[in-house]
Amino acid sequence: MSDIQPLMIAGGEFFPGQSGEVEIVAGQLPSGNKVSILAHVFRAYTPGPTVLFLAGIHGDEINGVEIVRRCLDQDIFKNLITGTVIAVPLLNVYGFNNLSRNVHDGKDVNRSFPGTQKGSLASRIAYGLSKNILPHADLVVDFHTGGRGTYNYPQIRYNTDDARAGAAARSFGAPLILSNRPPAKSLRRSAFKHLDLPVLTYEGGENMRYDALSIDVGIAGVKRLLQTQGMLADTPQDKLKPPVLVTASVWVRAGRAGLFQWSKKSGFPVRKGEPLGVIADPRGKLPPKRVLCPRDGFMIGHANAAVVSQGDALFHIGYVTPPPAEAGVAAKE
């Protein structure tokens, strides 16, 4: 063992075949409590790639936390035959404790990468991950959900110009794959820019609400990805439908305020002019207003909110080869 170098993560030493935990202090609250990042590390005896599974960048996005927690509970990572897995089930502890997407000052951790050691709490959390964990990874899977009252159909997003991430996205086996440009200062963009590190963003369900489909797809995707990487012994046995591939998306927004009901939900193709839902006047003075689909595509997200304001996002339509004026970044990552 003397000629074998351990994996050093935040002061923790992990030789081949060893597993354990490390804790990275990222900040402190007024109460004196520490804001820390807990990482579970699993190393096989045989060298191989290092994959980071990360959840809870947004503290109210529970499905991702549950996916990583169940993978730990089911001992999936203890059966590695090659390589290393680093699992961080909850990055934004402050947001989780306060049922919040962000930290106390409203800053978004996933708009704060790569972060700084002397910046805001969000920036310090991003820095703790960027400095101590990301340099060890060869691939990252970052778990998210839709925002408040917004459901995302289970999907993998990856950088359009990263072929490695594209191959990994296909091996994950989500029913929808979105190739796009990530938001500025997000983990996905920062890791690729500064570390040449491919990152997959998994989206499934909505915040503060369990979604069985999104959780099951996420856990199956973790297993399938590790199997494809040669890190787990079993090979995928399930026959998957070919994924829906989209390269851009557009939001359909409320033309007026009122009571909203959708008639078409996520996970299905849509056609231009098709009715998607209706907005009713709560006073009963105006006739209901239909919401029509603006183009052919695939429904990748929809609002579950019953009361909407004018301009609220109602439906998220994915499509291929967008007109340049409509191309953009998918929201809520």
Secondary structure, 3 states (H helix, E strand, C coil): CCCCCCEEECCEEECCCCEEEEEEEEEECCCCCEEEEEEEEEECCEEEEEEEEEECCCCCCHHHHHHHHHHHHCCHHHHCCEEEEEEECCCCHHHHHCCCCCCCCCCCHHHCCCCCCCCCHHHHHHHHHHHHCHHHCCEEEEEECCCCCEEEEEEEEEECCCHHHHHHHHHHCCCEEEEECCCCCCHHHHHHHHHCCCEEEEEEECCCCCCHHHHHHHHHHHHHHHHHCCCCCCCCCCCCCCCEEECEEEEEECCCCEEEEECCCCCCEECCCCEEEEEECCCCCCCCEEEECCCCEEEEEEECCCEECCCCEEEEEEECCCCCCCCCCCCCC
